[in-house]
Amino acid sequence: MQIINNPNKSDWSQVLKRPTQTVGDIEATVIQIFEDVRENGDTAINTYTSKFDGVSLASQLVTPEEIEKAIATVPEKLQKAIKTAKHNIEVFHSAQKTNKIHIETTKGVQCWQEKRPIQKVGLYIPGGTAPLFSTVLMLAVPAQIAGCKEIVLCSPPNKKGELAPEILFAAQLCGVTKIIKVGGIQAVAGLTFGTETIPQVYKIFGPGNQFVTVAKQLATKFGVAIDMPAGPSELLVVADEFANAAYIASDLLSQAEHGADSQVILVSTSTDLINKVSEEVEKQLEVLPRKAIAEKAIANSKLIYVENDDLALELINEYGPEHFIVCSKNEDFYVDHIENAGSVFIGDYTPESAGDYASGTNHTLPTNGFSKAYSGVNLDSFSKSMTFQKISKEGILNIGETIELMAEAEGLHAHKNAVSIRLKDLK
């Protein structure tokens, strides 16, 4: 990992640069696949599955028999662990339910707001080197709590044309209504346009590589909403001289092993801690099964020394990390003043892995600095807030003139007349 001492503010943008390709580098490929899928449906999907995943499928749809067979292979202890995680995620997300808001703004004018579930949602579950069955829980649990009618799951098949048994177990546990063996850009395109097998949905959720992220952004041009831009994983740790170097190194590596394009950063007010963490990273890296992947991510990662907590916080808010770990005696300062982060982990015994799996918070979070404007997935992500109003005779008499004056000032006389015609009848 590169050690950087007291970088000038003018250099922060370069120091904090992510190891990601620009949209322009990827967009041409994404557009080509989108056009092909829109034009040729399942035929195009099968072509890209064969090309990118190295397998030809007789059917993309996972059958009930496949699910039953897969579930039988998931060890009982792991099934219990998945159920425990599901319970905690349910508890946290169920607590996010809000009641109907009802108010009389003026006498005779009733206004209220209610939540309605998004009817059709698509869940993208990454496969590849690490099939993320935990993401099934993070997306399907709140979708089920919100009351979504169609929950469509897409995930890339392995070389045998199968999905990980754990993905199928989690999917059936959480009420997924349809499971499709398709990944990458083509999965997002299928959910956007609909094919003979893949239902068209109203909103697409889930993390993925840079190609999936750009595909999701392109989907919005065709009237499909997305949760957020969520690409390669990233983690920033802030720590002082009292922090545990071994713990910090383990947290940095936990994100580095996600993929070669992941990024991890330590910001510290202690050069001694930075040196200890650097040594620990090298030591722990040696025994990781995913060492080759983690090494590439570590090459993109940094250990940054700053003089004080104020500078550290300013730099962290400028970066806007997906995951933010606070290991400092001055933790209240960071917790109270952090403005840009997807999810915050506080103290020596709160590893980022807890949020990834079983504490209850959601792990689908904005990356690449989008935490400056986007929230992570939550219960509200799967619903819409609809407003209602009912105005009585007394109510329209009370606010009618206000509406008339404003409409006339804007030059919208039909707007004014819609009120005037009613007032005339009442008077």
Order of alpha helices (4+ residues) and beta strands (2+ residues): beta-alpha-alpha-alpha-alpha-alpha-beta-beta-beta-alpha-beta-alpha-beta-alpha-beta-alpha-beta-beta-alpha-beta-alpha-alpha-beta-alpha-beta-alpha-beta-alpha-beta-alpha-alpha
